[in-house]
Amino acid sequence: QVQLVESGGGLVEPGGSLRLSCAASGRIFSVNDGGWYRQAPGKQRELVATITSTGRTNYADSVKGRFTISRDNAKNTVYLEMSSLKPEDTAVYYCNAHLSLTYADVVNSRFVDRWGQGTLVTVSS
């Protein structure tokens, strides 16, 4: 079963830091594009950051300069380093990734889309 497993959420004080991890598990060949999204209580899910297979990144204006998305292709893992956290960053964070299951999928630009289960980040004193 191909899935994304998230870890790293928790409670942190304002100004603190956390690192979220999103590991692809199961029989996959590679992770293509990946991203992090978040959903605060009573709000719609919003994009936080994305990273392409070649490492190009994109960030929401609200997190630029504070969050860094990265990837480790050998571990099929995407990370989100969060610093200078604010109470308004409190949300459930979800990772999303496009996964190639075989080399033929890579060659033919085929992928499956998966979401992680979500991890809660609470920024509070």
C-alpha positions in Angstrom: 0.0 0.0 0.0 1.5 3.3 -1.1 1.1 6.1 1.4 2.6 9.2 2.9 3.4 9.2 6.6 3.8 12.5 8.4 5.6 13.2 11.7 7.0 16.1 13.7 4.0 18.1 14.8 3.4 19.3 18.3 3.2 22.2 20.7 5.7 25.0 20.4 5.9 28.5 21.9 5.8 31.6 19.6 9.1 32.2 18.0 10.0 28.5 18.2 10.9 25.9 15.5 9.6 22.6 14.3 10.5 20.2 11.5 7.8 18.2 9.8 8.7 15.1 7.8 6.6 13.3 5.1 7.9 9.9 4.1 6.5 7.9 1.2 6.1 4.2 2.0 5.3 1.2 0.0 6.5 0.1 -3.4 7.4 3.3 -5.2 10.1 4.3 -7.5 10.4 8.1 -6.8 8.7 11.1 -5.4 7.9 13.8 -8.0 6.5 17.1 -6.9 5.7 17.4 -3.2 4.1 20.0 -1.0 2.7 21.0 2.4 -0.7 22.4 3.1 -2.4 23.5 6.3 -5.9 23.9 7.6 -6.7 26.0 10.6 -10.0 25.6 12.5 -12.9 27.1 10.6 -10.7 27.8 7.6 -10.1 26.3 4.2 -7.0 24.2 3.5 -4.3 26.5 2.1 -1.0 25.9 0.3 2.1 26.4 2.5 5.0 25.4 0.2 5.8 23.2 -2.8 8.9 21.6 -4.2 9.4 20.1 -7.7 11.3 17.0 -8.6 14.2 19.3 -9.6 14.1 21.2 -6.3 12.4 24.4 -7.3 10.4 25.8 -4.4 7.4 28.0 -3.9 6.0 29.5 -0.7 2.9 31.2 0.5 3.6 34.9 1.3 2.7 34.3 4.9 5.6 31.9 5.5 8.3 33.3 3.2 11.5 33.7 5.0 10.4 31.6 8.0 9.6 28.1 6.4 11.9 26.0 4.2 10.7 23.0 2.2 13.3 20.4 1.2 13.6 16.8 0.0 15.8 13.8 0.4 15.3 11.7 -2.7 17.2 8.7 -1.3 14.7 8.5 1.6 11.7 9.5 -0.5 11.0 12.2 2.1 9.9 15.8 2.0 10.5 18.1 4.9 9.2 21.4 6.2 11.4 23.4 8.5 9.4 26.0 10.3 11.0 28.8 12.4 9.8 32.0 14.0 6.5 30.3 14.5 3.4 32.5 15.2 0.1 31.6 16.8 -1.5 32.0 13.4 0.6 29.1 12.1 -1.5 26.8 14.3 -3.2 24.3 12.0 -3.2 20.7 10.9 -0.5 20.3 8.3 -0.9 17.9 5.4 1.7 16.7 2.9 0.9 15.9 -0.6 3.0 14.2 -3.2 2.9 12.8 -6.7 4.5 9.3 -6.7 5.9 7.3 -9.5 5.5 3.6 -8.8 7.9 2.4 -11.5 10.6 3.7 -13.8 8.2 3.4 -16.7 5.9 5.8 -14.8 8.7 8.3 -14.7 9.4 8.0 -18.4 5.7 8.3 -19.2 5.0 11.1 -16.6 2.5 8.9 -14.8 2.0 9.3 -11.0 -0.4 8.7 -8.2 -1.5 11.5 -5.9 -1.4 10.9 -2.2 -2.1 12.9 0.9 -0.7 12.3 4.4 -2.9 11.9 7.4 -2.2 15.3 8.8 -0.1 16.4 11.8 -1.2 19.1 14.3 1.0 22.1 14.9 0.0 24.3 17.8 1.8 27.6 18.5 1.0 28.9 21.9 2.5 30.1 25.1 
